[in-house]
Amino acid sequence: MKKLLRHFVIDTSALYLVSYATQGLVFENGIKTIVFAGAALTVASLLAKPIINLLLLPINLITFNLFKWVSSAIALYLVTLVVPGFKILGFVFSGFSSSWVFIPPINLGGVLAFVAYSFVLAVTTSIVYWIIS
């Protein structure tokens, strides 16, 4: 139960952080939708992703597990279908520039937006798990 609650809190906070850093994630009812989307993403991560990864196993073996982002994108798409008020309109990142790093602006739509959000969510949750442990 503790692991499930930690997974829920991390997924919900990652959704909030990613929606704060990018444009394209829409939460129509505010915090209520973020909490429902976090719960649905937790359930999808724990139940649907292993099944999707099993179905996509041959492709994952060929691509050396790089195709897992597609299974995360499918799980994110399932969350948009289940949670009313949670939509992904596109992936819009306005860019970042400092004296050491330059990240250009990115604008993606359709399936690539789901893949981009699944990648950013995976990186964000990994960083949060690393900070916690």
C-alpha atoms as one frame of an Amber mdcrd trajectory, in Angstrom:
protein
   0.000   0.000   0.000   2.880   2.336   0.823   4.501   1.656  -2.550   1.206
   2.332  -4.342   0.723   5.634  -2.515   4.314   6.705  -3.270   3.815   5.809
  -6.937   0.591   7.847  -7.001   2.193  10.906  -5.399   5.191  10.794  -7.724
   3.053  10.338 -10.857   0.728  13.166  -9.839   3.583  15.530  -9.025   5.342
  14.611 -12.276   2.177  15.408 -14.229   1.957  18.782 -12.509   5.644  19.597
 -13.080   5.492  18.611 -16.743   2.319  20.639 -17.295   4.028  23.594 -15.643
   7.135  23.312 -17.865   5.355  22.663 -21.164   2.167  23.663 -22.901  -0.348
  21.223 -24.292  -1.510  19.300 -21.233  -5.018  20.485 -20.378  -6.602  19.950
 -16.968 -10.097  21.430 -17.294 -11.098  21.197 -13.609  -7.716  22.097 -12.151
  -6.388  20.122  -9.211  -9.296  17.654  -9.263  -8.406  16.572 -12.797  -4.692
  16.404 -11.944  -5.431  14.042  -9.040  -7.710  11.831 -11.165  -5.158  11.794
 -13.990  -2.409  10.882 -11.509  -4.500   8.034 -10.142  -5.321   6.792 -13.639
  -1.659   7.079 -14.681  -0.656   5.053 -11.622  -3.177   2.334 -12.466  -2.133
   2.365 -16.117   1.531   2.164 -15.143   0.987  -0.742 -12.802  -1.591  -2.724
 -14.797  -1.653  -1.744 -18.462   2.045  -1.064 -19.157   3.239  -4.592 -18.281
   0.613  -6.068 -20.595   1.516  -3.627 -23.391   5.230  -4.353 -22.872   4.533
  -8.078 -23.118   2.636  -7.587 -26.372   5.412  -5.376 -27.761   8.220  -7.659
 -26.573   9.549  -8.610 -30.042   9.787  -4.950 -31.065  11.420  -4.072 -27.725
  14.022  -6.774 -28.259  14.825  -5.514 -31.746  15.090  -1.874 -30.681  17.021
  -2.647 -27.453  14.114  -1.484 -25.271  13.793   1.948 -26.888  10.222   1.107
 -27.844   9.124   1.277 -24.184   8.312   4.954 -24.662   5.618   3.886 -27.090
   4.077   1.652 -24.424   4.194   4.603 -22.028   2.555   6.746 -24.712  -0.200
   4.139 -25.101  -0.741   4.147 -21.332  -0.907   7.964 -21.401  -3.431   7.777
 -24.239  -5.543   5.368 -22.172  -5.476   7.896 -19.330  -6.780  10.624 -21.656
  -9.622   8.312 -22.655 -10.583   7.470 -19.072 -10.223  10.820 -17.278 -12.718
  13.476 -18.393 -11.131  16.901 -18.626  -7.588  15.631 -19.210  -6.446  16.251
 -22.768  -3.183  16.364 -24.655  -3.448  18.967 -27.396   0.195  18.913 -28.420
   3.685  19.104 -27.029   4.895  22.688 -26.960   8.192  23.525 -25.283   9.264
  27.148 -25.617  12.957  26.345 -25.284  15.659  26.984 -22.725  18.840  28.956
 -22.996  21.676  29.523 -20.574  25.394  30.109 -20.868  26.052  26.354 -20.969
  22.927  24.752 -22.431  20.651  25.609 -25.322  17.466  23.606 -25.893  15.576
  24.762 -28.971  11.801  25.262 -29.016   9.845  22.099 -29.825   6.304  21.838
 -31.173   4.866  18.345 -31.753   1.351  17.117 -32.380  -0.566  13.867 -32.620
   1.168  10.626 -31.715   4.538  12.343 -31.350   3.067  14.530 -28.592   2.141
  11.408 -26.606   5.628   9.948 -27.131   7.254  13.246 -26.107   5.127  13.517
 -22.971   5.828   9.900 -22.060   9.567  10.588 -22.428   9.415  13.765 -20.331
   7.239  12.057 -17.696   9.666   9.128 -17.525  12.623  11.472 -17.025  10.734
  13.510 -14.431   9.594  10.481 -12.424  13.109   9.027 -12.550  14.551  12.256
 -11.148  11.909  12.387  -8.399  12.535   8.721  -7.470  16.277   9.446  -7.394
  15.768  12.459  -5.122  13.515  10.496  -2.754  15.863   7.511  -2.440
